[in-house]
Amino acid sequence: MAILRHCPICSSSEGKILFTRDFSAIKDVAPFEKYDVIVCEKCGFVYARPYGEYNLLDYYETESKYDNQEYGKYNEVYRKIFNMFNCLCEEGNIFTDKKKFDLSILDIGCSMGMLLYIFKENGYKNLTGLEPSSQCRELANKIYGIDIITGAAKDTLPRKYDLIISTTVLEHLLSLREEVHNFKEKLNKDGVCFLVVPNAEFFCTRDNLFQDFSTEHINYFNIESLDKLMEITGMERIVMHDEGEFIYALYKKNDNVNSHGYNKNVKLEICLQKYIQNSTKVLAHINGILEKYKNKKLLVWGTGTHTATLLGLSVLKNMKISGFVDSNRHYWGKKINGIKIISPDELLEDEKLSSESILISSELAQTDIKKYIIDDLKLKNEIITLY
Ligand SMILES: [Zn+2]
């Protein structure tokens, strides 16, 4: 049964279900077993309404994949975010003089502190991160020399900050309004918030088997909905950039910001309906490929949302699976539908698995995984790709 998560922006309980996302096959490793994607009848915001009760903070403390040193290779992503921050400051004529290097900066949900590290490289001195995973704190300190407080936005901190950064965090939060209110409470009087969130209007340009309705993303923004969220918290937008995959925006405190009520934001629903149609076509294509392997035993490589989708919606749910493989150590030993998740090393060691076909259950990592299986593990198994 779905818990009654009201619209995290306007608090209305009236909503229409656009899609139901079922992760029950991977419930041991996902924060939610199942959620409905809801469009709010009052303000048009689109959000996930999970089934059952969840403690998300526990999940991010213990299951975090953001403490993986591999994330270091996403440096380019963080450089782009830093460049975008500079562009916004220039455009909004804010933090343009040399004093900017003394700004006290807090990055909420900073993972290993890669973005703060780029600020540090560029001359900023007063940098702190806030992150629920203690593993991340240790790595941030060891690799990047960045100080991180283990905790969440709701925690009281000993001081306030001139700039609060939060990049790709808001889409994860259940109590969105309360959390953003906590962000504001941590800002100095003239403080500024720099936010980056995925742009849900961009989803309709993709056809990726519902992957944008991910295990962790439960709020789907466009600029109008982000503005509304900030407005009801007492913050107004200074400047933004929303072309492409992400929305980048600066907000400042303004307790007198005029709330104009809730005009229904219709664009989000239109974009997400289109996205659902695109993904449905991909599913049909994948079923066509899998049908050919109906009577064979398979190993499935990848235990994330892509696999959950296949097990929930595709013909894979009725096929013979002898094992799941994943390189994320958090997953080893856990089970999917009663079948164990093993490490790539275990796959090498078990002779009887050598004759089975390996289905690569990933779109984004398909090429890398295939290369790893052939070049590094030197396995001779037949490899099935879906893209
Ligand atoms: Zn609403």
Residues whose N, C-alpha, C, O or C-beta is under 5 A from the ligand:
A	BS01	ZN	C7 I9 C10 S11 S12 C40 K42 C43 G44 F45
